[in-house]
Amino acid sequence: MRWAVMVRVPCPPPCSASSSDALTFRPGNVCLRAFSSARLMPFTRIAFFFLAVLMGTLRASEEIKPPFGLVWGESAARLERMLKNAKATVIDKRIVQGGLLAWDVDGLVQSGLKRTVFYFRADELTEVELIYQHKDWDQRKYDEFMGQVRQAIQRRYGEGALIVRKTEPVENNVVQKIVGYKWNENNAAIELFYYEAQSGPNLFRTISVHYKSF
C-alpha cells in the first residue's frame, strides 16, 4: 500500500539574492521553499509524528502470508509440483480435525526443520505448520530458537498474545509443558508453540510455527 500526501501552496514571489531565510527552486510550476531552522522545527516535529503513526498503521495492516513464498489458496496440484522440484517428499496424506486434508512433508531444507505439514480445504492451501526438532538440541538451544522465532515475528507483526503457559502432569506419569503465542492480522494468524513431555529419562521436545488463514 502506498500513501501520498499533497499540499498545495501558492507560489511566493521570486526571492532576491539577499533573502536570509529562503531559497526557492522553480522547475515549471513547482515551488519548493526551504525555511530557516527556526521556522522548520515545529513542522519537523509534526512530520515525524505523522510518519510514526503512518508506519505503525502500515505494520499493523501487513498481511500474514504462508512461508516459502506461497500464497493462501495455492492449489494442491501446483504445490505438489513445487515440492517435487524442491526434492521434498510427501510421506503421508490424511484427514484431520475440521475436515482438512493434511500433507506431511519431509526434505524441505531449513535449520532444525524436521517436518512441514500443509493443510488444504477444497483443494486450496489454508494452513502451513513448521515443526522444529533436533536430536542435538538441549534445553538452552530450544529456548534460544523459540526466542529468535518469536522476536522475528514480533518485528513484523508486533507483540503477540500469550495464549498458554502451563506445566502439568498427564496420564502415564508424563509431565507436559506448553508455551504458546498468537498473532492475528486481518484474516490470518500465526501460532508459535513450545511443547515438552517427560516421563522419567524419556524426554520429547518440539517447536511449532503454525500459519493459518480464515
C-alpha positions as CSV (number, residue, x, y, z in Angstrom):
1,M,0.0,0.0,0.0
2,R,1.4,3.4,-0.9
3,W,0.4,6.7,0.8
4,A,0.8,10.1,-0.7
5,V,0.3,13.4,1.0
6,M,-0.1,16.5,-1.2
7,V,-0.1,20.1,0.0
8,R,-0.8,22.9,-2.4
9,V,0.9,26.1,-1.6
10,P,0.6,29.3,-3.7
11,C,4.0,30.1,-5.3
12,P,5.7,33.0,-3.5
13,P,7.2,35.9,-5.4
14,P,10.8,35.4,-6.6
15,C,13.4,35.5,-3.9
16,S,16.1,38.1,-4.0
17,A,19.7,37.1,-3.6
18,S,19.7,38.9,-0.2
19,S,16.9,36.8,1.3
20,S,18.2,35.3,4.5
21,D,15.5,32.7,5.3
22,A,14.5,31.1,2.0
23,L,15.8,29.6,-1.2
24,T,13.3,28.8,-3.9
25,F,13.6,26.2,-6.7
26,R,11.1,26.5,-9.5
27,P,11.0,23.6,-12.0
28,G,8.0,24.6,-14.1
29,N,5.1,25.3,-11.7
30,V,6.6,23.5,-8.7
31,C,7.7,25.7,-5.8
32,L,9.9,24.3,-3.0
33,R,10.7,26.7,-0.2
34,A,13.4,25.9,2.4
35,F,12.7,27.6,5.6
36,S,15.2,28.6,8.3
37,S,15.7,26.1,11.0
38,A,13.7,28.2,13.5
39,R,10.7,28.0,11.3
40,L,11.2,24.4,10.3
41,M,11.3,22.9,13.8
42,P,7.6,22.8,14.5
43,F,6.8,21.4,11.1
44,T,9.6,18.8,11.5
45,R,8.1,17.6,14.8
46,I,4.6,17.3,13.3
47,A,6.0,15.5,10.2
48,F,7.8,12.9,12.4
49,F,4.7,12.4,14.5
50,F,2.5,11.6,11.5
51,L,5.3,9.5,10.0
52,A,5.4,7.4,13.2
53,V,1.6,7.0,13.1
54,L,1.7,6.0,9.4
55,M,4.5,3.4,9.9
56,G,2.6,1.9,12.8
57,T,-0.5,1.6,10.7
58,L,1.3,0.1,7.8
59,R,2.9,-2.5,10.1
60,A,-0.3,-3.3,11.8
61,S,-2.0,-3.9,8.4
62,E,0.7,-6.1,6.9
63,E,-0.7,-9.3,5.6
64,I,0.3,-12.7,7.2
65,K,1.4,-14.9,4.3
66,P,2.4,-18.6,4.3
67,P,6.1,-19.4,4.3
68,F,8.3,-20.5,1.3
69,G,6.8,-17.7,-0.9
70,L,3.5,-19.4,-1.1
71,V,0.1,-17.7,-1.2
72,W,-3.2,-18.6,0.5
73,G,-5.4,-20.6,-1.8
74,E,-2.5,-22.3,-3.6
75,S,-3.8,-25.4,-5.4
76,A,-2.7,-28.8,-4.2
77,A,-1.6,-29.7,-7.7
78,R,0.7,-26.7,-8.1
79,L,2.2,-27.2,-4.6
80,E,2.9,-30.8,-5.3
81,R,4.9,-29.8,-8.4
82,M,6.8,-27.2,-6.3
83,L,7.6,-29.8,-3.7
84,K,8.8,-32.2,-6.4
85,N,11.1,-29.6,-7.8
86,A,12.5,-28.9,-4.3
87,K,13.2,-32.6,-4.0
88,A,10.9,-32.8,-0.9
89,T,8.8,-35.9,-0.2
90,V,5.1,-36.2,0.7
91,I,5.2,-39.0,3.2
92,D,1.5,-39.1,4.2
93,K,-1.8,-37.6,3.3
94,R,-4.6,-37.7,6.0
95,I,-7.8,-36.1,7.0
96,V,-7.6,-34.1,10.3
97,Q,-10.0,-32.3,12.6
98,G,-12.2,-29.9,10.7
99,G,-12.2,-31.9,7.5
100,L,-8.9,-30.5,6.3
101,L,-6.5,-32.6,4.2
102,A,-3.0,-32.7,5.7
103,W,0.2,-33.4,3.8
104,D,3.2,-34.5,5.9
105,V,6.3,-33.4,4.0
106,D,10.0,-34.1,4.7
107,G,13.0,-32.8,2.9
108,L,12.5,-29.0,2.9
109,V,15.8,-27.6,3.9
110,Q,15.8,-25.2,6.9
111,S,17.8,-25.2,10.1
112,G,16.2,-27.5,12.6
113,L,13.1,-28.1,10.5
114,K,12.0,-31.7,11.0
115,R,8.7,-31.7,9.1
116,T,6.3,-29.4,7.3
117,V,2.5,-30.0,7.3
118,F,0.4,-28.4,4.5
119,Y,-3.4,-28.2,5.1
120,F,-6.0,-28.0,2.3
121,R,-9.7,-27.2,2.2
122,A,-11.4,-27.8,-1.1
123,D,-8.0,-28.3,-2.8
124,E,-6.8,-24.9,-1.6
125,L,-4.0,-24.2,0.9
126,T,-5.3,-22.9,4.2
127,E,-2.6,-23.7,6.8
128,V,1.1,-24.5,7.0
129,E,2.8,-25.8,10.1
130,L,6.6,-25.9,10.5
131,I,7.7,-28.4,13.1
132,Y,11.3,-28.0,14.5
133,Q,13.2,-30.7,16.3
134,H,16.8,-31.7,16.5
135,K,18.4,-34.6,18.4
136,D,21.5,-32.5,19.3
137,W,19.5,-29.5,20.8
138,D,19.5,-29.2,24.5
139,Q,17.1,-27.1,26.6
140,R,19.2,-23.9,26.1
141,K,19.1,-24.4,22.3
142,Y,15.3,-24.8,22.2
143,D,14.9,-21.7,24.4
144,E,17.2,-19.7,22.1
145,F,15.4,-20.9,19.0
146,M,12.0,-20.1,20.4
147,G,13.1,-16.6,21.4
148,Q,14.6,-16.0,18.0
149,V,11.5,-17.1,16.1
150,R,9.2,-15.0,18.5
151,Q,11.4,-11.9,18.0
152,A,11.4,-12.3,14.2
153,I,7.6,-12.5,14.2
154,Q,7.3,-9.5,16.6
155,R,9.4,-7.3,14.4
156,R,7.0,-7.8,11.6
157,Y,3.6,-8.1,13.3
158,G,4.0,-6.5,16.7
159,E,3.6,-8.0,20.1
160,G,1.9,-11.4,20.2
161,A,-0.6,-12.6,22.7
162,L,0.4,-15.2,25.3
163,I,-2.3,-17.8,24.9
164,V,-1.0,-20.6,27.1
165,R,1.8,-21.2,29.6
166,K,1.5,-24.3,31.8
167,T,3.3,-27.3,33.2
168,E,1.1,-30.2,34.4
169,P,1.0,-33.9,34.9
170,V,-1.0,-36.0,32.4
171,E,-1.6,-39.7,32.1
172,N,1.1,-42.5,32.4
173,N,3.3,-40.4,34.7
174,V,4.0,-37.9,31.9
175,V,4.6,-34.2,32.8
176,Q,4.0,-31.8,29.9
177,K,4.9,-28.2,29.4
178,I,3.3,-25.9,26.8
179,V,4.1,-22.3,26.0
180,G,2.2,-20.6,23.2
181,Y,1.8,-17.2,21.5
182,K,-0.5,-16.0,18.8
183,W,-0.5,-13.1,16.2
184,N,-3.7,-12.2,14.4
185,E,-3.8,-9.9,11.3
186,N,-6.9,-9.5,9.2
187,N,-7.9,-13.0,8.1
188,A,-4.8,-14.9,9.0
189,A,-2.8,-15.8,12.1
190,I,0.5,-17.3,13.4
191,E,0.7,-19.6,16.4
192,L,4.0,-20.3,18.0
193,F,4.2,-23.3,20.5
194,Y,6.9,-24.9,22.5
195,Y,5.9,-28.4,23.7
196,E,7.7,-30.7,26.1
197,A,6.7,-34.1,27.5
198,Q,8.8,-36.0,30.0
199,S,8.5,-39.4,31.7
200,G,11.5,-40.4,33.8
201,P,14.6,-40.3,31.5
202,N,12.4,-40.1,28.3
203,L,12.1,-36.5,27.0
204,F,10.3,-35.2,23.9
205,R,10.6,-31.5,22.8
206,T,9.4,-29.7,19.7
207,I,8.6,-26.2,18.4
208,S,5.7,-25.5,16.1
209,V,5.1,-22.4,13.9
210,H,1.6,-22.6,12.5
211,Y,0.3,-20.3,9.8
212,K,-3.4,-20.2,9.4
213,S,-5.9,-18.4,7.1
214,F,-9.6,-18.0,7.9
